[in-house]
Structure formats: C-alpha cells, structure tokens
Amino acid sequence: MVHIIGHRGGRNLWPENSLSGFRKLAQMPVDGVEFDIHLTRSDEMLVIHDPTLERTTDARGLVADIEPGKHREIRLKDSDGEAIPTLEEVLAIFTATPLELHIELKTHADGTPYEGLAAKAFAAVERLGLKERSILTSFHPDVLADIRRAAPGIRTLSSFDAKSAERPGLASGLCLIKQCSDIIAIEKSLLQAKWDEITQLVPLDRLGAWVPNEMSDLEYWLAKPIRQITTDRPDLALQARR
C-alpha cells in the first residue's frame, strides 16, 4: 500500500505548518506528516517553511533573526491567531500516534545549512522516543551528509526535482543522493516524464512522488508501486486510496 504523507500538515486544508492543522491531520488515517524546521540564532527550532516570515505570517524579516520567545507574538495568516510552533510542540501532537514524521531541515535564505540543526533535531526526536518513526529530509546533499554524521541510525529522505538535476544531470544527481538517502521523493512531473530512467536507478520501495493534489493525479500515483506520496490534500488521497 502506498503511504500517504500530509504535506506541511495538509496545507490546502488548514494553515500550513500550524498546530491546528497538525492536530486535525493526527486524527486522519494517513501514514505520515511532513513539516519544515528552521533554526533561530538563539537555537530555537521553529516549524515554518520559508526562511522569511512574509508569506505565511503577519511579520517581516528572517526566521533566523527571531529573538528568543518572540515567535509566540507572530501570527500565522489565515489562522485563528496561532503562533509559529516549535518542533517540540509539533512532536508532542504526534507522540501518541503511529504516524511517520518527515522533518525537513531547511536552510538559511542564501541556501547555506544551519550549523548544528541536524544534531538538535535528532536529539529532540530521540528524547521523545520518536527516532524509529522519524525521517530527516532535505533537498541538499550536504545537509543529508550532515544528518548521516550527526544523527546516526535515523532514516533520511532526499527531495529531488528538475532543478536538483540541472547541474549534475538526472542520473548523476540520483546516484549522488542515493548514497545518503533511504528514500528519494521526486517532484511528480519529473518522475512521470522520466519514470523508466528513474526506476532503473532507484528501487520502487525507496521512491516517492510529490505533490499530487487533484483526484486524477492522486489515483494515478496511488496505483504506482512506489513507497509514498506527499500531498496537500490528504483527505482526497484517502478517498482515492479507498
């Protein structure tokens, strides 16, 4: 059975990366949740996608520059006054569930990795006994390599799209990330266009597709012999799987 992973907590249903969205997703019979973490200069791990605040909150500036505790004064757009959650708050929601936790380690606005983020994220999931259900993910091979060094034994996932393949080429890029990734999740249009080439390089049980959201797309990918789909519409995905 293809796993259904709620992307950013199911961002087409609820405010993305919000505690209310995560709580609602935790009540659904999905297989996992995906969310993003940034590291502030005061070492707070915050669950938010962009390195900047403008798109998803009522504030401006860099996530990295948020002063200690000030994330609680920033409100998520389209929410009922919710603040940016911390990693610990999100993990607490899923502790009593069976869901896989796909935790994407983001980077600074200039693309450079956050120093020590992999080790801090690993420590948080290990402290709560969630290591076996957690998967640390990234688009960046250097971040994935850092996870391998700093978080021994935890599973890793590499997100891969056309931009990822631009410089090294598709085959070379996939071979590179296979060395540091247990799972490779590929943008759906690239995976569909290069299916034969990709599946010759990546075993199907290590392969995922993101982000199908329409019913026809969901039915298409759920019928493929892949490990998982990551979707903004977990409700539709569950309907399609049934």
N, C-alpha and C positions, 0 to 999 in steps of 0.2 A: 504494500500500500504506500502510495506517495504521501510523504509528510506535508502537512500544511503549516506554514510558519507565518504568523501575523506580523507584517512589516511595520516597524515603528509603532507597534501596538495596534495596528489596524487603522492607519491614518485617514482612510477615506470614510471611516465611520465615526471617529472621535478625534479630538485634538491630538496630533501626533506626539508620541513620547510623553503622554500625560498619565498621571496616576489613575484618573477616572477611566481612561481607555484601557490601561493595563488591567484594572480590576474587572472590567467587562469582558475582556479577552480571556481572563483566567477562568471565567465561567463557561467558556465555549469548549466543545470537544475538538480543539485544534491540537497540534502536536508540538508547537513551539511558538516562541515570541522572539522578535528581533528588535533591538533598540541600540542607540548610539551613546557613547560616552566621550566627554571632553574633560580635560584636567585644568583646573584653575592654578594660578600662581601660588595660591595658598593650599594647594594639594586637595581640593575638593573635587570629587568625581561627579560631574553633572550629566544628566541624561537629556541630551539635546542633539539634534542632527548637525546644524550648521556651526561653523566656528564663530559666526557673528549672530547677534540677537535679533536683528530687524525683521526677518521673515516670519518668525514664529512667536515673538513676544512683543510687549509694549515698550521695550527698552532698545537702546542702541549700543554698539560697541562690540568688543571681543568677549567671548565667553571666558577666555583665559584671564581677562583682566577683572573679573567679578571679585569683589572683596569678600572676605570670609563672612558667610551667613547672608550676604546681600541677595543671593538667588531667591530667597523667600519673599523679597519685595518686588520681584519681577513677575509679571502675569503672562500666562500663555494666551495667545489670541484664540478667540472662539471657544474659550473655556469659561467656567463659572468661577473666575477669579483664582484659578490654580497657579501655583508657582512652579518653577523648574524643579523637577525632582532630583534627588541624589541617587546614585547607584544603590546605596543601601536601602533606600525606601522602595525602589522597584524590586530588588531582590526579595524583600520581605513579603511582597504580594505573592510571589511565585514559590516561596519556600514549601508551602503545603500542597502544591500541585505537582503533577508528573511532567510538566512541560519542559522541553529543551529551552535553554536560554542562549540565544545567539547575540552576543555582545560585541558590537562593532567598535573598535578602537579608532577614534577619529584622530586627525592631525591638526596642527596649527593652521591658520589661514593661508600660510605660504607653503603648506604641504609637508612641513617637517614634523617628524614624530614628537609626541610629548615624552620627555625623558621620564622614565620610571612608571609610565601608565600601565604597561603590561604586568609588571610586578604587583602594583597596587590593586589592579582588577583581579588578578589571580588570588591575592591574599583575601580579598573580600568574599569571593565565591567559596574559597576553601574554608574560611572562618564559619560560614553558614552551612557547610556540608553540601555545597552545590557543585563541586568540581566535576562530578561524573555527568551531570546534566548540563554543564556549561560548555559553550563553544566560543572561543575568542576569534573575531573576524576582522579582516581589513582588505582594502584594495591594494595595499602597498607591500611588496615583498620584504622590504627592510623591517616593517612593523611585524610581519609574520615571523621573520627570523628572530626578532627580539622576543616575541612570545615564546618561541621554542627555547630560547635561553633562559628567560625569566620565569616561565610557567611550565615546568617540566610535567609531562603527563596529561596536560589538558589538550583537548581537541582544538583544531584550528580550521578556519574556513576562509578561503580567498574569494572575494568578489571580483568578477572579470567582465569587461565589456570591450567594445571596439577600440576605445582609447587605450586600454591596457595592452592591446595587441599591436598598436601603431608602431612603436619603436622596435621591439624585438621580433615582431611577426607573430602570427597566431600560434604556430607550433612551438616556437622557441619560448614564447611567453607562457604557454601552458606547461611546458616541461620545467621551466624555472619555478613556477609556483607549486607544482606537484611535489617538489622537494620539501616544502614547508607547510603543506596544506593537507588536511584529511579530507576535506570537502571542497569542491570548486563550484561556486554558484555563478552562472553565466547569464548575462542580460538576454532576454528571450529572443529578440530579433537576431542577434548574433548566433545564438545556439540553434535556432531554426535554420538559418541560412548555411551554417557550417556544420550541421549535425553529423554527417559522415566523418568529416575530418576530426571533429572534436571527440566523438565517441571512440575513435581509434586510439586516442591518446589518454582519455580519462575514463576509468571504469564507471559504468552506469550507477553503481551503488555509492559512488562518490560525487555524483553530479546533481546540480540543482539549477532551477530556472527562476529568474526574477525579471520584472514584476508583472505577472499576468493578473488582470483585474476584471476583464469582461468575461461573461459566461462562456462564450465560444472559445476564448483563449484558455480559460481555466479547464474546460473539458478537454481541450487538445493536450495540455501539458499533464493533466492528471491521468491521461491514457498512455503516456510515455513511461517506459521502465526506468525512471530516474528516482533519485532519493527523495527530492523535496521540491516544493515551490514556495516562494516567498511572495506574499500578496498583501495589498492594501485592503482587500475585500475578503476577509476570512469567512464572512457569512455566505457569500456566493460560492466560495471554494467548497465549503461544507455541503452546500446544496448540490454542486456539481459532482462531488465525490459520492454522495448518496445515490 
